[in-house]
């Protein structure tokens, strides 16, 4: 796929000049004020080092898993102190600041796990509510119900940076490749996957899933992560990643808070898709299945 082929994709923006992207790795605590201060210091450093796009992890504002305690510190989007602070910081530094996610009040009983892309003037360029909720009953008896506190999103979101179109996802979304395919087909050349992977799942799946999503879509994949043992005892994997469209890791973090950065050359998107044109080679199909199966995710079924 040439640059002109890429530009002819539905709604795809022209590919721009190379730019520096930075990821902020955090170990978010319960205190919103402390987390704002910790993230802001690293964001300032990344901007001083030349980054024009800066991404923070999932749950930048607070790492509070107890539902009752979470709702005591929740704010609506209009009143959220973290969002206000980061909007002011984006305007001050004149960068695209992507807050991986904040927990914001969506209704009386539900929160949203919401990502924000902030423009260099401090306005909200895009917002995305995490679509896929991690609900599971494990063999050891542990039960996780993200949907008990959070309302799932229903909209996939792309937004334009000056140089490239960005697709937005959050953490568990990484395990649903149909979302990534949809973002790429909507013209995204870069996909954000800010996350708070646990230590165990990170060790098993983090690198391979991130690289697979980059290879499948021919996109840059940028994943700012939480890392280390948190105040609430949760252990997250860290290893923030910047991956190019060929699946090569350009930069990787460790387990401590800090910054990683790399140059993003949008021309690589067209070059890689020209070598492996799986997006343009994709075909619609119908699945024939037994009549007693009620549904399969995103795939229309025909009669057996």
Secondary structure by P-SEA (a helix, b strand, c coil): ccaaaaaacccccccccbbbbbbbbbbccccaaaaaaaaaaaaaaaaaacccbbbbccccccccccaaaaaaacccccccaaaaaaaaaaaaacccccccccccccccccccbbbbbccccccccccccccccccccccccbbbbccccbbbbcbbbbbbcccbbbbbbcccccccaaaaaaaaaacccbbbbbccccaaaaaccaaaaaaaaaaaccbbbbbbbccccccccccccccccccccccccccccccccccccccccaaaaaaaaaaccccccbbbbbbbbccccccccccccccc
